[in-house]
Amino acid sequence: MRKRITRGARAPYGTLVAAATAALLATLVTPAGARTDPAAPPAGSVRESRPVHSYADAVRESVWVDTGLDGDGDGRADRVAVDVVRPREPAAAGRRIPVIMDASPYYACCGRGNEGQKKTYDADGRPVQFPLYYDNYFVPRGYAFVAVDLAGTNRSDGCDDVGGRSDVRSAKAVVDWLNGRARGYTTRTGTAPARATGWSTGNVGMIGKSWDGTVANGVAATGVEGLKTIVPIGAISSWYDYFHSQGAPLYDANPSWLSDYVNSPDARARCGAVQDRITAATPYSGDWTAAWSERDHVKDAHKVKASVFAVHGQQDLNVRAGQFGKWWDALAAHGVERKVWLSQTGHVDPFDFRRADWVRTLHRWFDHYLLGYDNGIDREPVADVERAPDRWTTDRHWPPRGTATTTLRPAPGAA
């Protein structure tokens, strides 16, 4: 029997955390932190991870993971850039930690968050700053944060194919690497191996808004082992339905321009053939083709093993709410553990409209699914719904029991 889930209690948002003292570590470190694999702490012993690790002294490193694809046709397998920030103390003590991961095409071209934040690097190419707040909030609490450049973007090889095999394989390969099943390297072209098995438990939670959340949906739909949960925010479940409405074209009706938009400058120079193939495979006629099937995650919902915490705005005119609806129904049909927040906003991250509740709930969610803490979030109602501005209700089921499908009929005499 699958479980139903909802939000936690209100709590203030935590800011950056200073280095913890040895005494604080001794008194606050969780029992899971003392185990090789923190996924299964003693039942009932821990309910919340604590900010006991130094963010300032965190390990910051870059790895290039082999995707097994040659999207740009240069005769060698594409490697995607994986920027990591993780607490130094667990690895020094021989302990492994879980990973929160955001795979995105936007880290160099456009940025994430309302401020358009981008990754920044020092003179030696080491990552300095990551967009959003996931690293500075969760790293002190014993998580690694991993920011993946999709193929063709920022410092990765290959070409972005807008929701196709390359996008999904870019991120899935990193989940495999975190579990010791894929090869990683310390440089983009070198042969020195980089391994995560010494510090990663292999438990991964993917998160992201819009395209990033879409990639999370796609990776979950592969059924990859080690992906324990995803948090898609305003995400696409079928790219055809993003570019079309009942067969009518929207947004220029072809994804090839998006590939050019997010590809790095050197990728644009080598990826023209890929963009031509995307254009040919997704005709303006609106016909369903194999390319659209490849970019349809709903049909693969039966493969999903990860829990899903979906967030969507009912006024989202970019990624329309039907994208969530089809995905939600398919997940329900296959008994996937799931939870939803439905807001009255548009294409907006809940960090920007319900911050305190969001950070607290997301913290509990990851603690449960990545650290194994019995904090009760898996036994709570399934849906938070904003019925009017800032007026939220909680529903044990979604849609509510007794909901029926209604077909609109034209008024008598209407044309």
N, C-alpha and C positions, 0 to 999 in steps of 0.2 A: 504494500500500500504506500503510495507516494504521499508526501506531507504538504500542507499548505502553510503559507508564510505571509507575514506583514511587517510593519515598521516597529521600531523600538521606541522607548521613552525619549522625551526631549532632554538634550544635554548641550552645554556650550561647546562651540568649536574650539579645538586645540590648535595652538600656534606652534611655531618651530620650537624644538626642545633642545635645551643645552645638554652638554655632556653629563652623563650620570656618574655619580661617585660609586666607589666600590661598595660602600655600605648600602646605598640605594639598590644596587644590583642584587646584593645579597638578600635584601628584604622583599623586593618587589618582583624579581624575576620569576616567571611562572614555572610551575612544575614541567610544563611542556618544554620550556627553554632548557631544561636540564636533560632532556632526552635526545637521542639521536634523531628520531622522527617525531616531531611534535604534533602529528596528525591525530594521535590517540592518547590524550592525557587521561589521567585517572578520572573516572566518571564523577562529575559533580565538583571536582576540585578547583576548576578555573572557569571564570565567566567572562573575563575581559583581559586582552593584552594591554600591557602598560608601557608608557614611554620611558624605558630604562636604558636605551642605547643612544649613543652620541650620533647626531646627524652631522655635526661638523667634521667628525673623524671617519665618516662612512667611506667604504671602498667605492671608488668610481672607476669603471673600466669599460672598454669597448671590445666586443667580440664580433666576428663575422661568421655567420652560420651558413653552411652549404644547403641550398634548397633542393638540389637534385635536378633543377631545371636549367635550361639554357635559353631563356626568353629572348635575349638579344642576338642569338646566333653567332657568338664570337668563338665558339668551339670549347668553352669551358663552363662548368656549372656556376650558376649565379650564387653569390653570397650576399646575405642581407646583414646590414649593420644592426647590432644589438647593443644599446647603451644601458649599463647596469649601475644602480646605486644600491648598496646593501650595508647593513651594520657590520662593523669590523669585529665586534666582540664575540658573536656566536661562532664564526669560523675560527677565531683564535682559540676558542674553547672546544673545538671539534664538534660543534652542533650545527645542524642544518636547518634551513628556514624555507618557508613557502614564498611564492612569487605573485605579485600583482603586475599585470602586463597590459600595456596599451600599444597595439600595433596600428600605425597611422601612416598615411601618405603626406601628412601636413606639417611635419616637423621642421622643414626648411622653407617650403614655398609659401606657407600661409599662416601657420601657427595654430595653437589650440587655445581654447578659452576666449572670453570676451576681449581680452587684451591682445590677442594675436601672439601669444608667447611662443617662442621657438627654442629649440635646443641650442645651447652655446657650448663652446669648447675652448680649452686653453691652447697655448702656442704649440703644445705637443700633441694636440688632437684628443686629449682626454675630456670627457664630458664634465661640464661645470654646472650648468643649470638645465633643469627639466621643466616643461610647461606644467601648469595646473599644480595641485597640492598633494598628489598621491605620494610622492617621495618624502616630502618633509613631514607628513602626518604619519605615514605607515612605517617608514624605515626605523624611527625610534621605537616603534612597537614590535619590532622583530620580523619585519617583512623585507624582502627585496623588491625593488621596483625596476621593471624592465621596459624600455621604450624602443620599439622595433620600427625601423624604416622599411616600409614595404618595398618590394623590388622596383627599381627604377627611380626611387626617391632618395633625396638627401645623399647619404654615403653608401647606398646599396647598389649592387649590380642589377642587370636585367632591365625589364620594362614593366611599367604598371599596366595592367590590363582591365582595370575598373571592375572589380568584383569577380573576375574569372579565376582560373586555376592558379595563376601567378600570385594574385593577392592572397588567396587562402593558403597556398603552400608556403608563402613567405612567413606567415605567422605560425602555421602548424609545425614547420621545421624547427622553430624556436622552442615550442612546447616539447618536441621530441628531443632537442638538445638539452633542455633542462632536466629531462628524464634519462639522459645517457644514450639516446637512440640515434642522434644525428651528430655530425662532425662540426666543430667550431674551431676557429683559428684566431690568433692574437692580432693578425693584420688582414687587410683586404686581399692581398695576393700571396702571402707567405704560407709556410707549411707548419709552423709551430702550433701545436694543438692547444685549444682552450677548452677546459671541461668545467661543467657546473655541478657535477655529482658530488664534489667535495663540500659544497655549501648549500645546495638546493635539495629540498625534500622531493621535488618533482611535482608537488601540488601547486597548480597554477589557477589563478582567477583572472580572466580577461575583462577589461572594462573599456568603454569609449563611447563617445557621442558621434552620431551621424555615420560617416564612412567607417570610423574606428569601430563603432558598435556593430556595423554590418559585417566587418571582418570577424568579429567575435562570434556572431551568428554562424558565419560560414565555417569557421574552425570547429565550433561545437557540432555542426552538422556532419563532420567527418567521423565523429565518435572517437577522436584521439584520446588515448589513455593519458591520464595525468591532469587533464583539464577538468577541474572540479566544479567550477561555476563561471558564469558569464554575467555581465551587467551591461546590456545594450541600451543606450540612451538615444531616443529618436532615431532608431536604426532601421535600415532597409532589410526586408526578408526576401524580396523578389525584385531584381533590378528592372525587369520588364515593367512592373507596375510603378516603378519610380519614373520611368521615361514615357509611360503611356497611361491613359485613363480610358478603359473600355475600348482599347485599340486606337484611340486618338492620340497623336503625338504631343508630348510635353517636353520642355527643356531642350529643344533642338532635337529630341527623339533619338539621339545617338551618343553613346558614351565615349567615342574616340576623343572628343575635345577635352574631356576630363582627364584622360591619360596625358595629353600634352600639357594640361594645366599643372599637374602635380609632379611630372617627371623632372628630374634634375637637368641642368643645362646640357651635360654630356649625354644623358639618356635621350634627350630630345633629338640629338644629332644622330643617334644610332637606332632609334625606335620607330622611325617612320613606317617601316614595313608592318610592324605590329599594329599601329594605328590604322593602317589601310585594311588589315585583316579584320579588325574590330568593326570598322565601317561597313565592310562587305557582309559581315555575319549578322549585323543588326539593322536590317533595311528600314527605311523610312515608311514603308508600307504598313508597318505595325504587325507583320506576320510573326508568329512565334517560330523561332528557329532553335537549333541546337545550342547556339551561343546564349540564348536567354535561359534555356534549361540548365546550362552550366552555372548560371548566375541566380538560380532559384533554390533557396535554402529550405523552403517550406516542404518540398517533396522529400527532403532527407531528415525531417524532424524525428523519424523513428530511430535514427542513429544517435541522437543526442543523449549523452550520459551525464552531462553537467547540469547542475541546477541553473535556473534562469531567473534573474531579477531584472525585469523590463521596466523602462520608464518611457512614457510618451506624452506629448502634449496634444490635447484634443483639438487645438487650434493650429497645429503644425501644418503649414502650407508648403513646406519643403519636402519632408518625408511624411506623407499623409498617414493618418491614424490607421487606415486599412492595412498598412504594412505590419503594424503591431497586431492587428486583429487576426489576420491569417496565420501568423506565426504562433500566437497565443493558442488559437484553436487547434493547430496541429500538435503543439506541445502537449496540450491537455489530452488529446486523443491517444497519445502514447505514454501518458502517465508521468511526464517529466515534472520534477519538483520545480515550482515556480511561484513568483510573486510579482506584483505590478504596482506602480504608482502611475495614475492617470491625472494629469494636471489640466488646468484651463489655459495653460500657456501655449506658445508656439514651439519653435525649434530651439529649446532652451535647456541647459543643464540644471538639474535640481540644486546644485551648489549656488545657483544664482536666484532661486526663488523660494527655497525652503531649507536654508543652509544648515541650521543647527540640527534639525531632525534628520536631514540627509546624511551628514557626516557621521552622526551617531548610529544611524541604521546601517549605513555601509560598513562601518567598523564592526558592528555585531555580525553582519552577514559574512564578512571575510573571516572573522574569528571562528565562526561556526564551520564554514565549509573548507577553509584552508588550514586552520589550526585544530579543528575538532572540538571546540569548546561547546559545552552543553549550556547555552545561554537562552534557550527557549524560542529563538526566532523561527525555528522550523515548525513550531506547534501553534503559531499565531495565525490570525486570519490572513487571507490571501491578498487583499487589495486595499490600497489607499486611493480614494477618489476625491478630487477637488470639485465639489458641487457648485460652488460660487467662489469668487475671489477670496482666497485665504480661508475658505471654509471646507474642511476635509472631513470625510467620513471613512469608516473602516468597514469593509465587507468580508465576511468569512468565505464567501464564494464569489467568483467573477466569471461570467455574468451572474448577477444575483439569482437565486432560485426563483423559478416562476417566470423568468424572462422568456419571451416568445418572439419569433421572427415575424415582422410585419411587412407586408408588401404594399407600397403606395399605389393607389389606383387613381386615374384621372377623374376629375369631377364629371358628372353627367353633362353631356353636350360639349365637353372640352375637345379640342382638336387633337 
